[in-house]
Amino acid sequence: MLNNIGLPGLLLIAVVVLVLFGRGKISSLMGEVGKGITAFKKGVSDGTKELEEDVAQTAKDVSPETDKDKA
């Protein structure tokens, strides 16, 4: 069903949304969406960096454990 919308259908939907909500409300909503995307990307980047640091720390400590190390 959604495969047959096409460009004229999308334009009609955009005009209806603009009329219903107004330009100010839509621009503030898009600003919030942009902030959310930025926060998501920052979170993913921080998580990736944390995992890489953990892997690097594990790679540094590759010496075999002895009985002295366990005590």
A tleap script that builds the chain and sets N, CA, C and O, in Angstrom:
source leaprc.protein.ff14SB
mol = sequence {
  NMET LEU ASN ASN ILE GLY LEU PRO GLY LEU
  LEU LEU ILE ALA VAL VAL VAL LEU VAL LEU
  PHE GLY ARG GLY LYS ILE SER SER LEU MET
  GLY GLU VAL GLY LYS GLY ILE THR ALA PHE
  LYS LYS GLY VAL SER ASP GLY THR LYS GLU
  LEU GLU GLU ASP VAL ALA GLN THR ALA LYS
  ASP VAL SER PRO GLU THR ASP LYS ASP LYS
  CALA
}
set mol.1.N position { 0.822 -1.194 0.000 }
set mol.1.CA position { 0.000 0.000 0.000 }
set mol.1.C position { 0.867 1.258 0.000 }
set mol.1.O position { 0.596 2.198 -0.748 }
set mol.2.N position { 1.906 1.279 0.835 }
set mol.2.CA position { 2.752 2.466 0.904 }
set mol.2.C position { 3.693 2.584 -0.282 }
set mol.2.O position { 4.292 3.640 -0.487 }
set mol.3.N position { 3.834 1.528 -1.065 }
set mol.3.CA position { 4.713 1.584 -2.226 }
set mol.3.C position { 4.159 2.458 -3.340 }
set mol.3.O position { 4.911 2.873 -4.223 }
set mol.4.N position { 2.866 2.747 -3.320 }
set mol.4.CA position { 2.228 3.487 -4.408 }
set mol.4.C position { 1.993 4.961 -4.083 }
set mol.4.O position { 1.239 5.624 -4.794 }
set mol.5.N position { 2.620 5.496 -3.024 }
set mol.5.CA position { 2.365 6.885 -2.649 }
set mol.5.C position { 2.937 7.828 -3.703 }
set mol.5.O position { 2.197 8.653 -4.239 }
set mol.6.N position { 4.196 7.736 -4.008 }
set mol.6.CA position { 4.817 8.578 -5.026 }
set mol.6.C position { 5.050 9.996 -4.546 }
set mol.6.O position { 4.704 10.346 -3.418 }
set mol.7.N position { 5.629 10.797 -5.396 }
set mol.7.CA position { 5.967 12.176 -5.063 }
set mol.7.C position { 4.730 13.051 -4.847 }
set mol.7.O position { 4.705 13.814 -3.880 }
set mol.8.N position { 3.704 12.979 -5.698 }
set mol.8.CA position { 2.525 13.822 -5.455 }
set mol.8.C position { 1.847 13.507 -4.121 }
set mol.8.O position { 1.358 14.412 -3.445 }
set mol.9.N position { 1.817 12.254 -3.750 }
set mol.9.CA position { 1.219 11.876 -2.467 }
set mol.9.C position { 2.008 12.411 -1.294 }
set mol.9.O position { 1.435 12.887 -0.314 }
set mol.10.N position { 3.332 12.334 -1.394 }
set mol.10.CA position { 4.177 12.871 -0.325 }
set mol.10.C position { 4.027 14.375 -0.193 }
set mol.10.O position { 3.991 14.904 0.918 }
set mol.11.N position { 3.940 15.067 -1.321 }
set mol.11.CA position { 3.736 16.516 -1.286 }
set mol.11.C position { 2.397 16.871 -0.653 }
set mol.11.O position { 2.312 17.823 0.123 }
set mol.12.N position { 1.368 16.128 -0.971 }
set mol.12.CA position { 0.054 16.361 -0.378 }
set mol.12.C position { 0.092 16.150 1.126 }
set mol.12.O position { -0.473 16.946 1.877 }
set mol.13.N position { 0.740 15.104 1.569 }
set mol.13.CA position { 0.872 14.837 3.003 }
set mol.13.C position { 1.636 15.967 3.686 }
set mol.13.O position { 1.252 16.404 4.771 }
set mol.14.N position { 2.717 16.448 3.062 }
set mol.14.CA position { 3.504 17.540 3.633 }
set mol.14.C position { 2.679 18.814 3.761 }
set mol.14.O position { 2.781 19.516 4.767 }
set mol.15.N position { 1.867 19.121 2.760 }
set mol.15.CA position { 1.027 20.320 2.797 }
set mol.15.C position { -0.024 20.199 3.893 }
set mol.15.O position { -0.272 21.164 4.616 }
set mol.16.N position { -0.636 19.048 4.026 }
set mol.16.CA position { -1.655 18.842 5.070 }
set mol.16.C position { -1.037 18.980 6.449 }
set mol.16.O position { -1.626 19.616 7.324 }
set mol.17.N position { 0.130 18.401 6.663 }
set mol.17.CA position { 0.810 18.515 7.956 }
set mol.17.C position { 1.170 19.962 8.238 }
set mol.17.O position { 1.012 20.430 9.366 }
set mol.18.N position { 1.648 20.674 7.235 }
set mol.18.CA position { 1.998 22.082 7.402 }
set mol.18.C position { 0.770 22.912 7.771 }
set mol.18.O position { 0.853 23.792 8.628 }
set mol.19.N position { -0.347 22.645 7.142 }
set mol.19.CA position { -1.569 23.394 7.430 }
set mol.19.C position { -2.067 23.073 8.834 }
set mol.19.O position { -2.507 23.969 9.554 }
set mol.20.N position { -2.003 21.811 9.227 }
set mol.20.CA position { -2.518 21.420 10.539 }
set mol.20.C position { -1.663 21.944 11.690 }
set mol.20.O position { -2.203 22.421 12.688 }
set mol.21.N position { -0.363 21.866 11.569 }
set mol.21.CA position { 0.502 22.186 12.696 }
set mol.21.C position { 1.155 23.557 12.609 }
set mol.21.O position { 1.530 24.114 13.641 }
set mol.22.N position { 1.300 24.104 11.450 }
set mol.22.CA position { 1.936 25.404 11.305 }
set mol.22.C position { 3.445 25.290 11.201 }
set mol.22.O position { 4.049 24.307 11.630 }
set mol.23.N position { 4.037 26.328 10.615 }
set mol.23.CA position { 5.466 26.316 10.350 }
set mol.23.C position { 6.294 26.325 11.634 }
set mol.23.O position { 7.309 25.633 11.715 }
set mol.24.N position { 5.879 27.093 12.633 }
set mol.24.CA position { 6.643 27.205 13.879 }
set mol.24.C position { 6.709 25.895 14.635 }
set mol.24.O position { 7.768 25.515 15.135 }
set mol.25.N position { 5.607 25.216 14.719 }
set mol.25.CA position { 5.563 23.946 15.451 }
set mol.25.C position { 6.403 22.878 14.748 }
set mol.25.O position { 7.091 22.092 15.401 }
set mol.26.N position { 6.344 22.855 13.426 }
set mol.26.CA position { 7.109 21.849 12.673 }
set mol.26.C position { 8.607 22.129 12.787 }
set mol.26.O position { 9.394 21.194 12.926 }
set mol.27.N position { 9.013 23.395 12.733 }
set mol.27.CA position { 10.441 23.702 12.829 }
set mol.27.C position { 10.975 23.377 14.216 }
set mol.27.O position { 12.101 22.896 14.343 }
set mol.28.N position { 10.189 23.631 15.261 }
set mol.28.CA position { 10.654 23.277 16.605 }
set mol.28.C position { 10.714 21.759 16.770 }
set mol.28.O position { 11.604 21.242 17.446 }
set mol.29.N position { 9.790 21.059 16.168 }
set mol.29.CA position { 9.809 19.594 16.228 }
set mol.29.C position { 11.031 19.036 15.510 }
set mol.29.O position { 11.677 18.113 16.005 }
set mol.30.N position { 11.347 19.592 14.348 }
set mol.30.CA position { 12.525 19.124 13.610 }
set mol.30.C position { 13.815 19.450 14.366 }
set mol.30.O position { 14.782 18.690 14.301 }
set mol.31.N position { 13.830 20.573 15.082 }
set mol.31.CA position { 14.982 20.904 15.912 }
set mol.31.C position { 15.188 19.870 17.013 }
set mol.31.O position { 16.317 19.471 17.298 }
set mol.32.N position { 14.092 19.442 17.629 }
set mol.32.CA position { 14.177 18.421 18.674 }
set mol.32.C position { 14.609 17.075 18.095 }
set mol.32.O position { 15.364 16.338 18.730 }
set mol.33.N position { 14.140 16.758 16.907 }
set mol.33.CA position { 14.556 15.514 16.251 }
set mol.33.C position { 16.057 15.560 15.965 }
set mol.33.O position { 16.756 14.566 16.162 }
set mol.34.N position { 16.548 16.693 15.508 }
set mol.34.CA position { 17.977 16.859 15.245 }
set mol.34.C position { 18.807 16.694 16.509 }
set mol.34.O position { 19.859 16.056 16.484 }
set mol.35.N position { 18.335 17.273 17.625 }
set mol.35.CA position { 19.040 17.123 18.900 }
set mol.35.C position { 19.052 15.661 19.343 }
set mol.35.O position { 20.052 15.174 19.871 }
set mol.36.N position { 17.945 14.975 19.127 }
set mol.36.CA position { 17.878 13.562 19.493 }
set mol.36.C position { 18.836 12.712 18.673 }
set mol.36.O position { 19.494 11.820 19.210 }
set mol.37.N position { 18.917 12.979 17.392 }
set mol.37.CA position { 19.838 12.237 16.525 }
set mol.37.C position { 21.278 12.499 16.943 }
set mol.37.O position { 22.097 11.581 16.980 }
set mol.38.N position { 21.587 13.760 17.259 }
set mol.38.CA position { 22.937 14.104 17.706 }
set mol.38.C position { 23.288 13.391 19.000 }
set mol.38.O position { 24.393 12.868 19.137 }
set mol.39.N position { 22.355 13.364 19.957 }
set mol.39.CA position { 22.592 12.679 21.224 }
set mol.39.C position { 22.771 11.176 21.008 }
set mol.39.O position { 23.609 10.550 21.657 }
set mol.40.N position { 21.995 10.604 20.109 }
set mol.40.CA position { 22.117 9.177 19.816 }
set mol.40.C position { 23.487 8.867 19.225 }
set mol.40.O position { 24.140 7.910 19.643 }
set mol.41.N position { 23.926 9.667 18.258 }
set mol.41.CA position { 25.237 9.449 17.646 }
set mol.41.C position { 26.352 9.596 18.671 }
set mol.41.O position { 27.319 8.834 18.646 }
set mol.42.N position { 26.229 10.572 19.580 }
set mol.42.CA position { 27.243 10.767 20.618 }
set mol.42.C position { 27.273 9.560 21.553 }
set mol.42.O position { 28.349 9.111 21.948 }
set mol.43.N position { 26.113 9.035 21.907 }
set mol.43.CA position { 26.051 7.861 22.770 }
set mol.43.C position { 26.674 6.642 22.114 }
set mol.43.O position { 27.404 5.893 22.764 }
set mol.44.N position { 26.397 6.438 20.851 }
set mol.44.CA position { 26.985 5.307 20.124 }
set mol.44.C position { 28.499 5.467 20.036 }
set mol.44.O position { 29.243 4.501 20.211 }
set mol.45.N position { 28.951 6.687 19.763 }
set mol.45.CA position { 30.384 6.951 19.672 }
set mol.45.C position { 31.071 6.713 21.018 }
set mol.45.O position { 32.141 6.108 21.076 }
set mol.46.N position { 30.449 7.193 22.102 }
set mol.46.CA position { 31.026 6.993 23.431 }
set mol.46.C position { 31.069 5.511 23.794 }
set mol.46.O position { 32.048 5.041 24.375 }
set mol.47.N position { 30.027 4.783 23.458 }
set mol.47.CA position { 30.003 3.348 23.736 }
set mol.47.C position { 31.066 2.605 22.957 }
set mol.47.O position { 31.722 1.711 23.490 }
set mol.48.N position { 31.239 2.968 21.704 }
set mol.48.CA position { 32.263 2.334 20.878 }
set mol.48.C position { 33.655 2.638 21.422 }
set mol.48.O position { 34.513 1.758 21.490 }
set mol.49.N position { 33.867 3.894 21.808 }
set mol.49.CA position { 35.161 4.287 22.361 }
set mol.49.C position { 35.445 3.519 23.661 }
set mol.49.O position { 36.571 3.074 23.885 }
set mol.50.N position { 34.436 3.367 24.504 }
set mol.50.CA position { 34.595 2.642 25.756 }
set mol.50.C position { 34.947 1.176 25.498 }
set mol.50.O position { 35.813 0.619 26.174 }
set mol.51.N position { 34.291 0.560 24.541 }
set mol.51.CA position { 34.600 -0.831 24.210 }
set mol.51.C position { 36.005 -0.974 23.648 }
set mol.51.O position { 36.713 -1.925 23.978 }
set mol.52.N position { 36.414 -0.031 22.796 }
set mol.52.CA position { 37.773 -0.082 22.242 }
set mol.52.C position { 38.826 0.079 23.334 }
set mol.52.O position { 39.857 -0.594 23.307 }
set mol.53.N position { 38.573 0.969 24.297 }
set mol.53.CA position { 39.511 1.150 25.403 }
set mol.53.C position { 39.593 -0.114 26.254 }
set mol.53.O position { 40.675 -0.491 26.703 }
set mol.54.N position { 38.457 -0.766 26.475 }
set mol.54.CA position { 38.433 -2.002 27.253 }
set mol.54.C position { 39.212 -3.106 26.541 }
set mol.54.O position { 39.957 -3.853 27.174 }
set mol.55.N position { 39.037 -3.207 25.230 }
set mol.55.CA position { 39.768 -4.206 24.453 }
set mol.55.C position { 41.260 -3.892 24.470 }
set mol.55.O position { 42.083 -4.801 24.587 }
set mol.56.N position { 41.616 -2.609 24.354 }
set mol.56.CA position { 43.026 -2.228 24.383 }
set mol.56.C position { 43.644 -2.535 25.745 }
set mol.56.O position { 44.786 -2.989 25.818 }
set mol.57.N position { 42.904 -2.292 26.815 }
set mol.57.CA position { 43.408 -2.584 28.153 }
set mol.57.C position { 43.588 -4.085 28.339 }
set mol.57.O position { 44.569 -4.521 28.941 }
set mol.58.N position { 42.666 -4.865 27.837 }
set mol.58.CA position { 42.773 -6.321 27.927 }
set mol.58.C position { 43.957 -6.821 27.107 }
set mol.58.O position { 44.654 -7.749 27.516 }
set mol.59.N position { 44.181 -6.203 25.953 }
set mol.59.CA position { 45.296 -6.610 25.093 }
set mol.59.C position { 46.638 -6.280 25.737 }
set mol.59.O position { 47.612 -7.000 25.517 }
set mol.60.N position { 46.713 -5.208 26.527 }
set mol.60.CA position { 47.958 -4.856 27.202 }
set mol.60.C position { 48.334 -5.902 28.250 }
set mol.60.O position { 49.513 -6.208 28.430 }
set mol.61.N position { 47.342 -6.443 28.933 }
set mol.61.CA position { 47.598 -7.370 30.031 }
set mol.61.C position { 47.436 -8.804 29.524 }
set mol.61.O position { 46.446 -9.468 29.830 }
set mol.62.N position { 48.398 -9.269 28.760 }
set mol.62.CA position { 48.334 -10.619 28.205 }
set mol.62.C position { 49.281 -11.580 28.912 }
set mol.62.O position { 49.442 -12.725 28.487 }
set mol.63.N position { 49.908 -11.115 29.992 }
set mol.63.CA position { 50.822 -12.006 30.716 }
set mol.63.C position { 50.027 -13.115 31.386 }
set mol.63.O position { 48.950 -12.865 31.929 }
set mol.64.N position { 50.540 -14.327 31.354 }
set mol.64.CA position { 49.820 -15.440 31.978 }
set mol.64.C position { 49.775 -15.286 33.484 }
set mol.64.O position { 50.724 -14.812 34.109 }
set mol.65.N position { 48.650 -15.695 34.055 }
set mol.65.CA position { 48.499 -15.607 35.502 }
set mol.65.C position { 49.271 -16.724 36.173 }
set mol.65.O position { 49.279 -17.862 35.705 }
set mol.66.N position { 49.914 -16.389 37.266 }
set mol.66.CA position { 50.598 -17.389 38.062 }
set mol.66.C position { 49.923 -17.469 39.416 }
set mol.66.O position { 49.001 -16.702 39.697 }
set mol.67.N position { 50.365 -18.378 40.248 }
set mol.67.CA position { 49.788 -18.514 41.577 }
set mol.67.C position { 50.021 -17.265 42.411 }
set mol.67.O position { 49.190 -16.926 43.254 }
set mol.68.N position { 51.146 -16.566 42.191 }
set mol.68.CA position { 51.451 -15.345 42.912 }
set mol.68.C position { 50.462 -14.233 42.534 }
set mol.68.O position { 50.069 -13.437 43.387 }
set mol.69.N position { 50.059 -14.178 41.253 }
set mol.69.CA position { 49.134 -13.151 40.784 }
set mol.69.C position { 47.745 -13.345 41.364 }
set mol.69.O position { 47.041 -12.367 41.615 }
set mol.70.N position { 47.341 -14.583 41.580 }
set mol.70.CA position { 45.996 -14.852 42.064 }
set mol.70.C position { 45.843 -14.499 43.525 }
set mol.70.O position { 44.737 -14.189 43.967 }
set mol.71.N position { 46.919 -14.536 44.285 }
set mol.71.CA position { 46.851 -14.273 45.719 }
set mol.71.C position { 46.817 -12.825 46.056 }
set mol.71.O position { 46.759 -12.465 47.231 }
savepdb mol mol.pdb
quit
